Amino acid sequence: MSSILERIVEDRIQEAMRNGEFENLPSQGKPINLDYWASLPEGIRAGYILFKECWFCTRGSSTFKGHR
């Protein structure tokens, strides 16, 4: 039996799929470079991914420049 959180997440994923939100993504069909993410220090990995996905970290950002 799944938890309420798992059901919420699954419902949101299914809704996004129905709305086409996963279509035409910049890296669609390309393999993910897991070596890059693994090379980030563990203490900043999750935060960096969160900032990057939320567009807080732009190409010109000096905050994470050394980790690109």
N, C-alpha and C positions, 0 to 999 in steps of 0.2 A: 504494500500500500504506500502510495507516494504522499509526501508531506504537502501541506497547503502551499508552501513556497515553490516546490517543484511544479505544482499544477499551475500556479500563477505564471511562472517562467515559461512553461510549455504553452500556455494559452497566448502569451504575448508573442512568442516565436511564431506560432501558427498564424496569428493575426498579421504579423509583419510579412510573413510569406504570402498570405492572401493579398495584401496590399502592394506586393512587389517591391518591398523595401530592401530585399537582398539582390535585386536585379541590377546589372550594370555597375557593380562595385569596381573600383579602380584595380584591384588585384584579383578579380574573379577569374577562376580557372588557372591561376598560378599557384605553385606550391608555396607554403609558408616557410620562411627561413627561421626555423626554431633555434638555430645556433646563435642568431643575433639576440633573441630574447634571453637565452640562457647565459649569454655573456654579460648581461647587465647585473650589477650587484643586487643580490637578493633583497636588500633593504629598500631599494628604490624601484624595483621591477613593477610591482602592482601600481604604484603611484604614477610612474611614467606612462604606463599603458593607459591608465585612466585619464591623465591629462591629454595624452595624444589623441585618444578616441573622442574626447570632448572638445577638441580643437583648441585647447589652451596652449598647446605647444605648436607653434608655427615654424615654418622653415627658418625664419630669422631669429628665433628665440635663442637667447644666449644661455638660458637656464639649463637646457639639456643639450646644448651644442656638442659637448664632448661625448655624448652617448649615442650619436647617430651612426 
